Amino acid sequence: MPLCEVPPTDVDGTSVGTCVGSVVGTVVGVVIGVVIGGWVTWVGGWLIRVGLFSLPTCTRPVRTNPPSPPPPPLPPAPPPVTGGAWVPGR
């Protein structure tokens, strides 16, 4: 299906001008739409990234760490070793 049909009886160029105008207008509109849409998409993507990056810090509850428990007491020292092998000179 052609974009526009020029009737064969067109002698004053009105239909041709309308056809060219509609094609040029459509192309210009698409180009402007793509440029504006790309810019809006880029800005929207940037805002989404910023929002997702800052979202955890906004929704994370502020927690205070409880005090750490004291370390466990050391086990008692083993009893001194008594006896054993005889060492000359002692």
C-alpha positions in Angstrom: 0.0 0.0 0.0 1.7 3.3 -1.0 2.0 6.1 1.4 -0.1 8.4 -0.8 -1.7 8.1 -4.1 -1.7 11.0 -6.6 -4.8 11.1 -8.7 -4.0 11.2 -12.4 -6.2 14.3 -12.8 -4.0 16.4 -10.5 -2.7 19.3 -12.5 -2.1 22.0 -9.9 0.2 20.0 -7.6 -2.1 20.2 -4.6 -2.3 16.4 -4.1 1.4 16.1 -4.6 2.1 18.8 -2.1 -0.2 17.2 0.4 1.4 13.9 -0.1 5.0 15.2 0.2 3.9 17.3 3.2 2.4 14.3 5.0 5.5 12.1 4.3 7.9 14.8 5.4 5.8 15.5 8.5 5.6 11.9 9.4 9.4 11.5 9.0 10.1 14.6 11.1 7.6 13.5 13.7 9.2 10.1 14.0 12.7 11.6 14.3 11.6 14.1 16.9 9.7 11.3 18.8 12.8 9.0 18.7 15.0 11.8 20.0 12.7 12.9 22.7 11.8 9.3 23.6 15.5 8.3 23.8 16.3 11.3 26.0 13.3 10.5 28.3 14.4 6.9 28.4 17.9 7.8 29.3 16.8 10.2 32.0 14.3 7.6 33.3 16.9 4.9 33.4 19.3 7.2 35.3 16.6 8.1 37.8 15.7 4.4 38.2 19.4 3.5 38.8 19.7 6.3 41.4 16.4 5.3 43.0 17.4 1.6 43.2 20.8 2.6 44.5 19.4 4.8 47.3 16.4 2.6 48.0 18.1 0.1 50.4 19.5 3.0 52.5 16.0 4.6 52.7 14.1 1.4 53.7 16.7 -0.3 55.8 15.8 0.1 59.5 18.4 1.7 61.6 19.7 -1.0 63.9 21.9 -0.5 66.9 24.2 -3.4 67.5 23.6 -5.0 70.9 26.7 -4.9 73.2 28.9 -7.9 72.6 28.9 -10.4 75.4 32.0 -10.6 77.6 34.5 -13.2 76.5 34.3 -16.5 78.2 36.6 -17.0 81.2 39.8 -18.8 80.6 39.9 -22.5 81.7 41.9 -23.2 84.9 45.6 -23.8 84.4 46.6 -27.5 84.5 48.3 -28.7 87.7 52.1 -28.6 87.7 53.7 -31.8 86.6 55.3 -33.7 89.5 57.4 -36.7 89.3 58.6 -38.0 86.0 61.9 -39.4 84.9 65.0 -39.0 87.1 67.5 -36.5 85.6 71.0 -36.7 86.9 72.3 -33.6 88.4 69.1 -32.4 90.1 
